[in-house]
């Protein structure tokens, strides 16, 4: 259980009620012997103990204890100081609410709970602390006038101002904005601080926007005007047409940002596929001619297989028939360089006649020389030298 203040504790332990014996003196209060008189009697600083139950601090008590009732509480900050401070009959001061300085003023005859501004509907009512947020209250945990026993009678004229009337609902005046009624105008209209909501949807802060203009007609969907680009309606024209900031969409596909591009020209006819014009090269259509033909930048593909970049190579010469001088049995064949070490070759990394696309047909190789027919090989005659039979 959390530690309670003295005023809260008073509501829990109550006050000793009725006549006490002469010189009654007990020390069974929780706050006994703390240097403050806490029994609510004459001269007491606090009213959190039963009457005559803080004897060491207050001394022996005689007479009757004060009985809290409607019109009799000690929530006044000046309660039990020897002066009546509640502004009622016989009061020296009017610095507390009526009925809140009972020890000094005595019970007030009016049952204030029946009066306007005096109810005990607060969930913290009658706990010894004034919780309604009014004059002299310790807390603002309850509605004004709902902790009457602790706070006393609240004059009706002191009540909180009623909330401002809600503006009428209309197309230009509603409070559907999630930021409505936060004292900032958020609807993007005239005088707006923030543009977080639709026009007319923060009426309490911005006022009635009147009759809103009709919504613009939807953008027509035509071949030259649609929103099929993933970057459409981002504030930048992205279709690569006149005035575009970017060319990352098809023309006419960012209509909201670029405007209607009108009737688009028909697509060009497809490039015919012929033996000298196809795009089977893995590097086709990359902006570089890669087929090894005239004007080629790279010889990565067979001739005619990068048609978009190189153009139609026309009717290609018939491929030479395979033979001793025309084959493609080399890892580097058809790369745009003649690699077979024959006449005109750039490299000698293929067998002779095995880079036929790049080098052309080679004449038939001469027949191999007949096998060696010299004297029989004996202990003094062999061909184990690495350079044997090289004519040197």
PAMI-878090 format. One line per field, with one value per residue: residue number from 0; residue in one letter; x, y, z of N, C-alpha, C in turn. Coordinates in steps of 0.2 Angstrom, whole numbers, plus 5000, padded with zeros to 4 digits. Layout:
BEGIN
pos	[NUM ...] $
code	[A ...] $
npx	[X ...] $
npy	[Y ...] $
npz	[Z ...] $
capx	[X ...] $
capy	[Y ...] $
capz	[Z ...] $
cpx	[X ...] $
cpy	[Y ...] $
cpz	[Z ...] $
! end
This chain:
BEGIN
pos	[0 1 2 3 4 5 6 7 8 9 10 11 12 13 14 15 16 17 18 19 20 21 22 23 24 25 26 27 28 29 30 31 32 33 34 35 36 37 38 39 40 41 42 43 44 45 46 47 48 49 50 51 52 53 54 55 56 57 58 59 60 61 62 63 64 65 66 67 68 69 70 71 72 73 74 75 76 77 78 79 80 81 82 83 84 85 86 87 88 89 90 91 92 93 94 95 96 97 98 99 100 101 102 103 104 105 106 107 108 109 110 111 112 113 114 115 116 117 118 119 120 121 122 123 124 125 126 127 128 129 130 131 132 133 134 135 136 137 138 139 140 141 142 143 144 145 146 147 148 149 150 151 152 153 154 155 156 157 158 159 160 161 162 163 164 165 166 167 168 169 170 171 172 173 174 175 176 177 178 179 180 181 182 183 184 185 186 187 188 189 190 191 192 193 194 195 196 197 198 199 200 201 202 203 204 205 206 207 208 209 210 211 212 213 214 215 216 217 218 219 220 221 222 223 224 225 226 227 228 229 230 231 232 233 234 235 236 237 238 239 240 241 242 243 244 245 246 247 248 249 250 251 252 253 254 255 256 257 258 259 260 261 262 263 264 265 266 267 268 269 270 271 272 273 274 275 276 277 278 279 280 281 282 283 284 285 286 287 288 289 290 291 292 293 294 295 296 297 298 299 300 301 302 303 304 305 306 307 308 309 310 311 312 313 314 315 316 317 318 319 320 321 322 323 324 325 326 327 328 329 330 331 332 333 334 335 336 337 338 339 340 341 342 343 344 345 346 347 348 349 350 351 352 353 354 355 356 357 358 359 360 361 362 363 364 365 366 367 368 369 370 371 372 373 374 375 376 377 378 379 380 381 382 383 384 385 386 387 388 389 390 391] $
code	[X X X X X X X X X X X X X X X X X X X X X X X X X X X X X X X X X X X X X X X X X X X X X X X X X X X X X X X X X X X X X X X X X X X X X X X X X X X X X X X X X X X X X X X X X X X X X X X X X X X X X X X X X X X X X X X X X X X X X X X X X X X X X X X X X X X X X X X X X X X X X X X X X X X X X X X X X X X X X X X X X X X X X X X X X X X X X X X X X X X X X X X X X X X X X X X X X X X X X X X X X X X X X X X X X X X X X X X X X X X X X X X X X X X X X X X X X X X X X X X X X X X X X X X X X X X X X X X X X X X X X X X X X X X X X X X X X X X X X X X X X X X X X X X X X X X X X X X X X X X X X X X X X X X X X X X X X X X X X X X X X X X X X X X X X X X X X X X X X X X X X X X X X X X X X X X X X X X X X X X X X X X X X X X X X X X X X X X X X X X X X X X X X X X X X X X X] $
npx	[5004 5003 5012 5002 4996 4993 4981 4974 4974 4966 4953 4952 4955 4945 4937 4937 4921 4910 4907 4921 4931 4936 4951 4955 4967 4976 4989 4988 4988 4993 5002 5007 5017 5025 5029 5019 5003 4990 4976 4965 4959 4957 4969 4976 4988 4985 4972 4971 4971 4961 4951 4959 4969 4982 4991 5003 5008 4997 4992 4981 4964 4948 4930 4919 4922 4925 4913 4913 4903 4891 4894 4904 4920 4938 4946 4951 4966 4970 4964 4959 4967 4964 4957 4942 4940 4931 4922 4909 4895 4901 4914 4932 4940 4938 4945 4944 4933 4916 4911 4923 4932 4930 4934 4937 4926 4915 4901 4892 4876 4869 4864 4875 4876 4864 4864 4867 4882 4888 4892 4895 4900 4913 4926 4935 4929 4927 4939 4947 4955 4954 4948 4943 4948 4945 4945 4957 4959 4968 4971 4967 4958 4945 4929 4923 4915 4911 4917 4911 4911 4924 4929 4920 4905 4903 4901 4889 4893 4906 4909 4917 4920 4908 4910 4915 4903 4900 4904 4893 4890 4896 4900 4911 4915 4919 4925 4934 4947 4962 4970 4961 4954 4965 4969 4977 4977 4974 4971 4975 4970 4966 4976 4981 4991 4997 4997 4990 4978 4962 4954 4943 4941 4945 4937 4934 4946 4950 4939 4923 4924 4915 4906 4914 4925 4921 4928 4942 4940 4943 4959 4959 4960 4971 4980 4991 4990 4991 4993 5002 5015 5027 5032 5023 5013 5022 5026 5036 5040 5041 5042 5050 5047 5044 5050 5051 5058 5064 5068 5062 5050 5038 5033 5019 5015 5015 5005 4998 5009 5015 5006 4994 5000 4995 4990 5000 5014 5014 5021 5037 5039 5043 5060 5065 5068 5082 5094 5105 5101 5097 5094 5101 5112 5120 5124 5116 5108 5113 5119 5131 5140 5142 5145 5156 5157 5159 5163 5161 5162 5165 5170 5161 5150 5142 5142 5129 5120 5118 5108 5100 5110 5120 5115 5107 5115 5113 5112 5121 5137 5137 5141 5157 5159 5163 5179 5196 5202 5193 5185 5177 5183 5188 5191 5191 5185 5175 5175 5178 5191 5205 5212 5220 5233 5236 5238 5237 5231 5227 5230 5238 5231 5222 5220 5226 5215 5204 5196 5186 5175 5181 5193 5191 5190 5204 5217 5219 5228 5245 5250 5255 5272 5281 5283 5298 5311 5324 5340 5339 5333 5344 5355 5362 5354 5340 5324 5321 5323 5317 5316 5316 5315 5313 5319 5330] $
npy	[4994 5011 5025 5036 5053 5064 5070 5062 5050 5053 5052 5038 5033 5040 5051 5052 5051 5060 5062 5064 5058 5068 5075 5066 5056 5048 5039 5032 5035 5034 5045 5049 5058 5065 5078 5087 5092 5082 5079 5086 5094 5109 5121 5111 5106 5097 5086 5072 5061 5052 5062 5067 5057 5059 5062 5065 5075 5084 5086 5082 5080 5088 5087 5087 5079 5086 5082 5077 5082 5085 5101 5103 5101 5100 5104 5116 5126 5133 5127 5124 5133 5142 5153 5157 5153 5152 5161 5161 5165 5174 5172 5176 5177 5176 5166 5153 5139 5138 5130 5122 5124 5118 5115 5127 5135 5129 5117 5120 5125 5123 5110 5107 5098 5097 5108 5118 5115 5107 5091 5074 5065 5062 5050 5051 5057 5063 5060 5068 5076 5090 5088 5093 5103 5116 5132 5132 5119 5103 5094 5090 5079 5077 5081 5098 5104 5091 5085 5088 5087 5087 5099 5109 5120 5125 5140 5142 5151 5150 5139 5129 5135 5132 5120 5126 5128 5115 5116 5117 5103 5101 5100 5108 5109 5099 5088 5077 5075 5068 5076 5085 5099 5102 5114 5119 5124 5113 5109 5113 5124 5142 5152 5141 5131 5119 5106 5094 5087 5085 5098 5107 5098 5100 5108 5114 5121 5128 5134 5136 5131 5133 5131 5118 5118 5109 5092 5090 5083 5066 5061 5058 5041 5037 5031 5040 5045 5039 5031 5021 5020 5015 5026 5036 5051 5057 5070 5073 5073 5059 5052 5053 5061 5077 5090 5082 5077 5065 5049 5037 5030 5023 5033 5044 5037 5043 5052 5062 5069 5073 5077 5075 5066 5065 5057 5044 5040 5026 5011 5006 4995 4978 4972 4962 4945 4937 4926 4935 4944 4944 4943 4934 4934 4935 4947 4956 4971 4980 4992 4991 4985 4969 4958 4954 4958 4970 4986 4983 4983 4974 4957 4947 4939 4928 4933 4943 4941 4951 4961 4973 4982 4981 4981 4975 4961 4956 4944 4930 4923 4906 4894 4887 4870 4858 4852 4847 4859 4868 4871 4872 4869 4875 4884 4897 4900 4909 4922 4934 4936 4930 4915 4904 4903 4903 4911 4928 4928 4934 4928 4913 4902 4892 4876 4874 4879 4878 4889 4893 4902 4915 4915 4910 4897 4886 4880 4863 4854 4849 4832 4822 4818 4803 4789 4788 4780 4776 4769 4755 4758 4758 4755 4767 4776 4785 4794 4802 4815 4831 4840 4833 4828 4841 4847 4853] $
npz	[5000 4995 5003 5012 5012 5025 5025 5017 5024 5035 5030 5029 5042 5049 5061 5079 5087 5097 5115 5125 5139 5154 5151 5141 5134 5122 5113 5100 5087 5070 5066 5078 5091 5082 5082 5077 5080 5077 5078 5075 5084 5094 5090 5083 5070 5060 5054 5055 5064 5076 5088 5102 5101 5099 5109 5115 5106 5106 5119 5133 5129 5131 5131 5116 5101 5085 5073 5057 5043 5031 5025 5035 5035 5034 5024 5021 5018 5029 5039 5056 5062 5072 5068 5060 5043 5032 5027 5031 5042 5056 5052 5052 5041 5023 5015 5012 5006 5009 5023 5025 5035 5048 5061 5066 5063 5066 5063 5048 5045 5033 5022 5011 5001 4994 4986 4971 4962 4972 4974 4978 4968 4963 4961 4971 4981 4998 5004 5011 5004 4993 4977 4965 4956 4958 4967 4979 4979 4980 4970 4953 4950 4948 4941 4942 4957 4961 4972 4985 4999 5003 4997 4999 4996 4979 4971 4958 4948 4947 4939 4927 4910 4898 4884 4868 4856 4844 4827 4813 4803 4787 4770 4769 4782 4794 4807 4804 4802 4808 4816 4821 4830 4838 4841 4831 4814 4802 4789 4776 4770 4768 4779 4786 4797 4795 4783 4784 4783 4774 4765 4774 4784 4797 4806 4818 4822 4810 4805 4796 4780 4770 4755 4746 4732 4717 4715 4704 4688 4684 4678 4661 4654 4642 4627 4628 4640 4655 4671 4673 4677 4689 4696 4695 4698 4708 4708 4700 4683 4674 4662 4651 4640 4632 4643 4653 4669 4672 4663 4666 4664 4653 4639 4641 4653 4665 4668 4677 4682 4670 4661 4647 4634 4622 4606 4604 4593 4582 4586 4581 4567 4570 4570 4556 4558 4551 4544 4544 4554 4569 4587 4596 4603 4618 4623 4616 4610 4619 4616 4611 4597 4595 4586 4579 4566 4552 4559 4571 4589 4599 4599 4603 4599 4587 4570 4564 4575 4584 4580 4583 4588 4578 4566 4551 4544 4532 4519 4525 4520 4514 4527 4528 4522 4534 4536 4534 4535 4541 4554 4571 4583 4594 4610 4608 4596 4584 4590 4585 4583 4574 4578 4574 4571 4558 4541 4543 4555 4572 4584 4591 4597 4594 4586 4570 4557 4565 4569 4561 4558 4561 4554 4542 4529 4529 4519 4514 4525 4523 4519 4533 4536 4531 4541 4551 4543 4544 4549 4560 4576 4589 4604 4603 4596 4596 4598 4609 4613 4617 4607 4595 4578 4573 4562 4565] $
capx	[5000 5008 5011 4996 4997 4989 4974 4971 4974 4961 4947 4952 4954 4940 4938 4933 4915 4906 4910 4927 4931 4940 4958 4956 4974 4979 4994 4988 4987 4999 5006 5008 5024 5029 5030 5013 4996 4986 4970 4959 4956 4959 4977 4980 4990 4982 4966 4972 4970 4955 4951 4963 4973 4989 4991 5010 5009 4991 4990 4975 4958 4941 4924 4917 4926 4921 4910 4913 4896 4890 4895 4909 4926 4944 4950 4954 4973 4971 4959 4962 4973 4961 4953 4937 4942 4927 4918 4902 4894 4906 4921 4937 4942 4935 4950 4942 4927 4911 4911 4929 4936 4925 4936 4937 4920 4910 4897 4888 4869 4866 4867 4877 4876 4858 4865 4870 4889 4890 4890 4900 4901 4920 4928 4939 4926 4927 4945 4951 4958 4949 4951 4939 4952 4943 4949 4959 4960 4975 4971 4962 4956 4938 4925 4922 4909 4909 4920 4909 4913 4931 4930 4914 4901 4906 4896 4888 4896 4913 4910 4921 4916 4906 4914 4912 4898 4902 4902 4888 4893 4894 4906 4917 4915 4918 4931 4936 4954 4965 4972 4956 4953 4971 4971 4981 4973 4978 4967 4979 4967 4969 4978 4983 4998 5000 4993 4990 4972 4959 4951 4937 4941 4947 4933 4935 4952 4951 4933 4919 4927 4910 4905 4920 4925 4920 4934 4943 4938 4948 4963 4957 4965 4972 4987 4996 4989 4989 4997 5005 5022 5027 5034 5018 5011 5026 5028 5041 5038 5046 5041 5055 5044 5046 5049 5052 5064 5067 5065 5062 5044 5036 5030 5012 5013 5015 5000 4997 5014 5018 5001 4992 5005 4991 4991 5007 5016 5014 5027 5040 5039 5049 5066 5064 5073 5085 5101 5110 5099 5093 5097 5102 5118 5119 5125 5112 5104 5117 5122 5138 5139 5146 5144 5162 5157 5161 5160 5160 5166 5168 5168 5158 5145 5142 5140 5122 5116 5117 5105 5098 5116 5125 5111 5106 5121 5111 5113 5128 5139 5136 5146 5161 5158 5168 5185 5203 5204 5188 5181 5176 5184 5193 5187 5191 5182 5169 5176 5180 5198 5207 5216 5222 5240 5237 5240 5232 5228 5230 5233 5239 5229 5218 5223 5226 5209 5198 5193 5184 5171 5185 5199 5190 5193 5211 5219 5220 5235 5249 5250 5260 5278 5281 5287 5305 5313 5332 5342 5335 5335 5348 5357 5365 5350 5333 5321 5318 5324 5311 5316 5317 5312 5311 5323 5337] $
capy	[5000 5017 5030 5041 5059 5065 5072 5056 5045 5055 5049 5031 5031 5043 5055 5050 5055 5060 5065 5060 5059 5073 5074 5060 5056 5042 5039 5026 5037 5033 5050 5052 5059 5068 5085 5090 5090 5079 5076 5090 5098 5116 5121 5106 5107 5092 5083 5065 5057 5053 5067 5065 5051 5061 5065 5068 5082 5089 5086 5079 5084 5087 5090 5083 5079 5088 5077 5080 5081 5090 5108 5103 5098 5104 5104 5123 5126 5137 5124 5122 5138 5147 5158 5154 5156 5150 5166 5161 5169 5174 5171 5182 5178 5172 5163 5146 5138 5138 5123 5119 5125 5116 5115 5134 5139 5125 5115 5125 5122 5121 5103 5109 5093 5099 5115 5117 5115 5103 5084 5069 5060 5061 5044 5052 5061 5062 5057 5073 5081 5093 5085 5095 5108 5123 5136 5129 5111 5100 5090 5091 5073 5076 5087 5104 5103 5084 5083 5094 5086 5090 5106 5114 5122 5128 5144 5140 5156 5148 5133 5130 5138 5127 5119 5129 5124 5112 5120 5113 5098 5103 5098 5112 5110 5093 5087 5070 5075 5065 5081 5090 5101 5102 5122 5121 5123 5108 5107 5115 5130 5148 5152 5134 5130 5113 5104 5087 5085 5087 5104 5107 5092 5103 5114 5118 5125 5132 5138 5133 5132 5135 5126 5117 5117 5102 5089 5090 5077 5061 5061 5053 5036 5036 5028 5045 5048 5034 5031 5014 5020 5015 5032 5041 5055 5059 5077 5073 5070 5053 5048 5054 5066 5085 5093 5077 5077 5058 5045 5030 5027 5024 5040 5044 5033 5047 5058 5067 5074 5076 5079 5071 5066 5065 5051 5042 5037 5019 5007 5004 4988 4974 4970 4956 4940 4934 4923 4940 4949 4941 4945 4928 4936 4936 4954 4960 4977 4983 4998 4990 4980 4963 4952 4953 4960 4977 4991 4979 4985 4968 4951 4942 4935 4927 4938 4944 4939 4957 4965 4979 4986 4981 4981 4968 4959 4954 4936 4928 4918 4900 4892 4882 4864 4856 4849 4847 4866 4873 4868 4877 4865 4879 4887 4904 4901 4914 4928 4940 4936 4924 4912 4897 4903 4903 4917 4934 4927 4938 4924 4906 4898 4887 4872 4877 4878 4877 4895 4894 4908 4921 4915 4907 4891 4885 4875 4857 4853 4844 4826 4821 4815 4796 4788 4787 4774 4776 4762 4753 4761 4754 4759 4773 4779 4785 4800 4804 4822 4835 4844 4828 4829 4848 4849 4856] $
capz	[5000 4995 5009 5011 5015 5032 5024 5014 5029 5039 5027 5030 5049 5052 5067 5085 5087 5103 5121 5128 5146 5155 5150 5137 5131 5119 5108 5096 5080 5066 5066 5085 5092 5076 5083 5075 5083 5071 5080 5072 5089 5094 5089 5079 5063 5055 5056 5053 5069 5080 5093 5108 5100 5097 5116 5116 5103 5107 5126 5135 5126 5135 5127 5111 5095 5079 5069 5050 5040 5025 5028 5040 5033 5036 5018 5020 5020 5035 5044 5063 5065 5077 5065 5055 5037 5027 5024 5033 5048 5061 5050 5052 5034 5018 5011 5011 5004 5014 5027 5024 5041 5053 5068 5068 5062 5068 5057 5044 5045 5027 5019 5005 4995 4990 4982 4964 4963 4977 4973 4980 4963 4962 4964 4977 4986 5005 5006 5015 5000 4988 4971 4959 4952 4959 4971 4985 4978 4980 4964 4948 4948 4947 4939 4947 4961 4962 4979 4989 5006 5004 4994 5001 4991 4974 4968 4951 4944 4946 4935 4921 4904 4893 4878 4863 4852 4838 4821 4809 4799 4780 4766 4771 4790 4798 4811 4802 4802 4814 4820 4822 4837 4842 4841 4825 4808 4798 4783 4770 4767 4770 4786 4789 4799 4793 4778 4786 4782 4768 4766 4778 4789 4804 4806 4824 4822 4804 4803 4790 4773 4765 4750 4743 4725 4715 4714 4697 4684 4684 4672 4656 4652 4635 4626 4629 4647 4660 4677 4674 4679 4697 4699 4693 4703 4713 4708 4695 4676 4673 4656 4646 4635 4633 4649 4659 4673 4671 4658 4669 4663 4646 4637 4643 4658 4671 4665 4682 4682 4664 4656 4642 4628 4616 4603 4603 4587 4582 4588 4574 4565 4573 4565 4554 4559 4546 4546 4546 4558 4575 4593 4600 4606 4625 4624 4611 4613 4625 4614 4608 4592 4597 4582 4575 4559 4551 4563 4578 4595 4602 4595 4608 4597 4580 4565 4563 4581 4588 4575 4585 4589 4573 4560 4547 4541 4525 4518 4526 4516 4517 4531 4524 4525 4539 4533 4537 4536 4543 4560 4576 4589 4598 4615 4606 4590 4583 4595 4582 4582 4571 4583 4573 4569 4551 4538 4545 4562 4578 4590 4589 4603 4592 4581 4563 4554 4570 4570 4554 4557 4562 4550 4535 4527 4528 4514 4517 4528 4519 4523 4538 4533 4532 4548 4551 4540 4545 4552 4566 4583 4594 4610 4601 4591 4599 4597 4615 4614 4616 4600 4590 4571 4571 4556 4567] $
cpx	[5004 5007 5006 4998 4992 4982 4970 4969 4968 4954 4947 4951 4948 4941 4934 4927 4912 4910 4916 4927 4936 4947 4959 4963 4976 4984 4994 4987 4994 5004 5008 5016 5028 5031 5024 5007 4992 4979 4964 4956 4959 4967 4980 4982 4987 4976 4966 4972 4963 4956 4954 4967 4980 4991 4998 5011 5003 4990 4983 4969 4952 4936 4923 4922 4922 4919 4909 4906 4896 4890 4900 4915 4932 4949 4954 4962 4975 4966 4963 4968 4970 4957 4948 4938 4937 4922 4911 4901 4899 4913 4926 4939 4938 4939 4949 4935 4922 4911 4917 4934 4932 4927 4936 4931 4914 4906 4893 4881 4866 4869 4869 4877 4869 4859 4868 4878 4892 4887 4896 4900 4908 4922 4932 4936 4927 4933 4950 4955 4953 4952 4947 4942 4949 4947 4951 4960 4967 4976 4966 4960 4949 4935 4924 4915 4907 4913 4918 4911 4920 4932 4925 4910 4904 4900 4895 4892 4903 4914 4914 4917 4914 4910 4911 4908 4901 4900 4897 4892 4891 4900 4912 4918 4914 4925 4934 4944 4957 4968 4967 4956 4959 4974 4975 4977 4977 4975 4970 4975 4970 4970 4980 4990 5001 4995 4992 4983 4968 4955 4944 4936 4943 4944 4933 4941 4952 4944 4929 4922 4922 4909 4912 4920 4924 4927 4935 4941 4944 4952 4961 4962 4965 4979 4992 4995 4986 4994 5000 5012 5022 5029 5029 5015 5015 5029 5034 5039 5043 5046 5045 5053 5047 5045 5050 5059 5068 5064 5065 5055 5043 5032 5022 5010 5014 5011 4999 5002 5016 5013 5000 4997 5001 4991 4998 5008 5015 5021 5030 5039 5044 5054 5065 5070 5075 5091 5106 5107 5094 5097 5098 5108 5116 5120 5121 5109 5107 5120 5128 5136 5144 5147 5151 5162 5159 5158 5159 5165 5169 5166 5166 5153 5146 5139 5132 5117 5116 5114 5103 5104 5120 5121 5111 5112 5119 5112 5120 5130 5138 5142 5150 5159 5164 5173 5191 5205 5199 5184 5181 5178 5190 5189 5187 5188 5176 5169 5178 5187 5200 5213 5220 5229 5241 5238 5234 5229 5231 5233 5234 5237 5224 5222 5222 5219 5203 5195 5190 5180 5175 5190 5197 5192 5200 5212 5220 5227 5239 5249 5256 5266 5278 5284 5294 5307 5321 5334 5339 5338 5338 5350 5360 5361 5343 5330 5318 5319 5318 5310 5317 5313 5309 5315 5330 5340] $
cpy	[5006 5021 5035 5047 5060 5066 5066 5050 5047 5052 5042 5030 5035 5048 5052 5054 5054 5063 5060 5062 5065 5071 5068 5061 5049 5043 5033 5029 5036 5038 5053 5053 5062 5075 5090 5088 5088 5077 5080 5094 5105 5116 5116 5108 5103 5089 5075 5060 5057 5058 5064 5059 5053 5065 5069 5075 5087 5090 5083 5084 5083 5089 5085 5084 5082 5083 5080 5078 5086 5097 5108 5098 5102 5103 5111 5122 5129 5134 5123 5127 5143 5152 5155 5158 5155 5155 5166 5166 5168 5173 5177 5183 5174 5169 5156 5145 5137 5131 5119 5120 5124 5117 5122 5137 5135 5122 5120 5121 5120 5114 5105 5104 5094 5105 5114 5118 5111 5096 5080 5063 5058 5054 5044 5056 5059 5058 5062 5077 5083 5091 5088 5100 5115 5126 5132 5121 5109 5097 5092 5084 5072 5082 5092 5103 5096 5081 5088 5093 5088 5097 5111 5116 5126 5133 5142 5145 5154 5142 5134 5132 5132 5126 5123 5125 5121 5115 5115 5109 5100 5100 5102 5113 5103 5092 5079 5070 5072 5070 5087 5092 5101 5110 5124 5119 5118 5106 5109 5121 5136 5149 5146 5134 5124 5110 5096 5084 5088 5094 5104 5102 5094 5109 5118 5123 5130 5136 5134 5136 5134 5129 5124 5116 5110 5099 5089 5083 5073 5062 5056 5047 5035 5033 5033 5048 5042 5035 5024 5014 5019 5021 5038 5045 5057 5066 5078 5070 5065 5049 5049 5059 5073 5087 5088 5078 5070 5054 5038 5027 5027 5031 5039 5040 5037 5054 5063 5072 5077 5079 5074 5071 5065 5058 5049 5039 5030 5016 5006 4997 4984 4972 4963 4951 4936 4930 4929 4945 4945 4944 4939 4929 4937 4944 4958 4965 4980 4990 4997 4984 4975 4957 4950 4955 4967 4982 4989 4982 4979 4962 4945 4937 4933 4932 4938 4942 4945 4962 4972 4984 4986 4982 4975 4967 4956 4946 4934 4923 4911 4897 4886 4875 4861 4851 4849 4854 4871 4869 4873 4873 4869 4883 4895 4905 4906 4920 4934 4941 4930 4921 4906 4897 4903 4910 4923 4933 4932 4934 4917 4902 4893 4882 4875 4874 4877 4883 4898 4901 4915 4921 4913 4901 4891 4880 4869 4856 4848 4838 4825 4817 4808 4795 4787 4780 4773 4769 4761 4756 4756 4758 4766 4778 4779 4792 4803 4811 4826 4839 4839 4830 4836 4851 4852 4850] $
cpz	[5000 5001 5008 5015 5021 5030 5021 5020 5034 5036 5028 5038 5052 5058 5073 5086 5094 5109 5123 5136 5148 5155 5146 5134 5128 5114 5104 5089 5076 5066 5073 5086 5087 5077 5080 5078 5077 5073 5078 5078 5089 5094 5085 5072 5058 5058 5054 5058 5073 5086 5099 5107 5098 5104 5117 5113 5104 5114 5127 5132 5131 5130 5121 5105 5090 5075 5061 5047 5034 5028 5033 5038 5035 5030 5017 5022 5026 5041 5051 5065 5070 5075 5060 5048 5031 5024 5026 5039 5053 5059 5050 5045 5029 5013 5009 5009 5010 5017 5027 5030 5047 5060 5070 5068 5064 5062 5054 5044 5039 5024 5012 4999 4991 4986 4976 4966 4969 4977 4976 4975 4961 4965 4970 4982 4993 5007 5009 5011 4994 4981 4964 4955 4953 4964 4977 4985 4978 4973 4959 4945 4946 4944 4944 4950 4962 4968 4984 4997 5008 5002 4996 4995 4986 4971 4960 4946 4943 4942 4929 4915 4900 4887 4873 4858 4846 4832 4817 4805 4792 4776 4767 4778 4793 4802 4810 4802 4809 4819 4822 4829 4842 4843 4835 4819 4803 4792 4776 4767 4769 4777 4790 4791 4796 4788 4778 4784 4776 4770 4769 4783 4796 4806 4812 4825 4816 4802 4797 4784 4768 4760 4746 4736 4723 4714 4706 4694 4684 4678 4667 4655 4645 4633 4628 4636 4651 4666 4679 4676 4687 4700 4697 4699 4709 4713 4703 4688 4674 4667 4650 4640 4636 4640 4655 4663 4673 4666 4660 4668 4655 4645 4638 4649 4665 4670 4670 4682 4676 4659 4651 4636 4622 4613 4601 4596 4587 4583 4581 4573 4568 4568 4563 4556 4553 4548 4547 4551 4564 4581 4598 4604 4614 4627 4619 4614 4619 4623 4611 4603 4594 4593 4578 4568 4558 4556 4570 4583 4598 4598 4599 4605 4590 4576 4564 4569 4586 4583 4577 4586 4582 4566 4556 4543 4534 4525 4520 4522 4519 4521 4527 4527 4529 4535 4537 4539 4538 4548 4565 4583 4593 4603 4613 4599 4590 4588 4592 4580 4579 4575 4581 4570 4562 4548 4541 4552 4567 4583 4587 4595 4601 4587 4574 4560 4558 4572 4564 4553 4557 4556 4543 4534 4526 4522 4518 4520 4524 4523 4528 4534 4535 4538 4546 4548 4540 4548 4558 4572 4587 4600 4608 4597 4594 4597 4604 4617 4613 4610 4594 4584 4570 4566 4558 4571] $
! end
